[in-house]
């Protein structure tokens, strides 16, 4: 179990470094606050992925599906000419809906599971 956790941390660091290199190449300079606008997107992707396929548990396939769904949402809003400042509101609403969906499923699951006998 410890090896898998260590491997997960190493892979997370490698992917974060790759993402930082891509972002700095995209904007043409290194800046500490360059990715601040992407934080809401990352949280939305993780939470949508957890609530859609994970049913309360984080998993890779759910996160990939969440990234595709949020990417389609942002691209659709951009194509339709939705104002950029309103896109964060829509992402927040999607995040709230995913949170409510996940919370509802977890309450429903806990309601139907039998209590542990001590």
N, C-alpha and C positions, 0 to 999 in steps of 0.2 A: 504494500500500500504506500509506503514511503517513497519508493521509486517512481510510482505513477504521479504522486504529488510533486516531487522534484522535477519530473519531466514536464508536467503541466506548467510549472513556474518558468522553466527554461524556455519552453515554446511560447509562453505568453510574452516573455521578455524579447525573444527573437522577433515575434510578430509586431510587437510595439516598436522595436527599433526599425523594422522594415517600413512600418507605417509612418514613423517620424522622418525617415529618409525620403519617402515618396512625397510627404507633405512639404518638406523643406525644398525639394526639387521643384515642386509645383509652384510655390510662392517665390522661389528664387533667393531665399535667405533663411537663416535660422532664427526663429523667434519663439520665446517661451510661451507666449499666449496665442500662438497661431492656431491651435486646435480647440480653443475654447468654444467656438461656434459648433463644433462637431460633438460636443459632450451630450447634448440632448438627443441627437441621433443615435449615439452609441447606447445610451440608457434605454431608448425606445426599442432599438433592435433587440437588446438582451431581454427586456421585459416581454415584448411581443413573442419572442422565441420561447420564453419560459411558459407563457400562458397558452400558446397555441398547441405546441406538440409536447411540451414537457409536463403539462398538468401540474405545475408547481415545482418542478425540478429542472434545473438548467441542463441543457443538452446541446450538442453541436448542430444537429439537424434542425432543431427549432430555431436556433440562432441564425442559421443560414436562411431559413424560410422568413424569419423576421427581417433580415437584411434585405431580402428581395421585396418583401411587402412594403417596407419603409422607403426603399429606393423607388419603387413604382409610384408610391404616394407622392414623393417629392418631385419626381420627374413629371408626373401628371399635373401637379400644381404649377410647376414652372411652365409647362407647355400651354396651359390654359391662361397664363398671364396673371395668376394669383400673386398679390404683392408679397415680396420676400419677408416683410415683417409679420405678415399674417400666417406664414408657413409654420412658424414656431408655435402659434396658437393651435393650428391643426395637429401638429405633432404632439402637443401637450394633450389634446383631446384624445388622440389615438392611444397615448400612453395611459391616460386615465381609464379609457375603456378596457385596455389590456389588463390593467391592475384590478379593475372591478370584476372582469371575467375570471382572472386567476383567483381572486379572493372568494368569489362565489363558488367556484369549483372546489376550492380547498374546504370551505365550510360545508358544502354538500357532501364531500367525501368523508369529512370527520363526523358528520351527523350519522352516517350509515355504517361506520365502522364500530364493531363492538368494543366496549370498554375492556381494558386489560385487567385481568384478575391479579390482584397483588397477594 
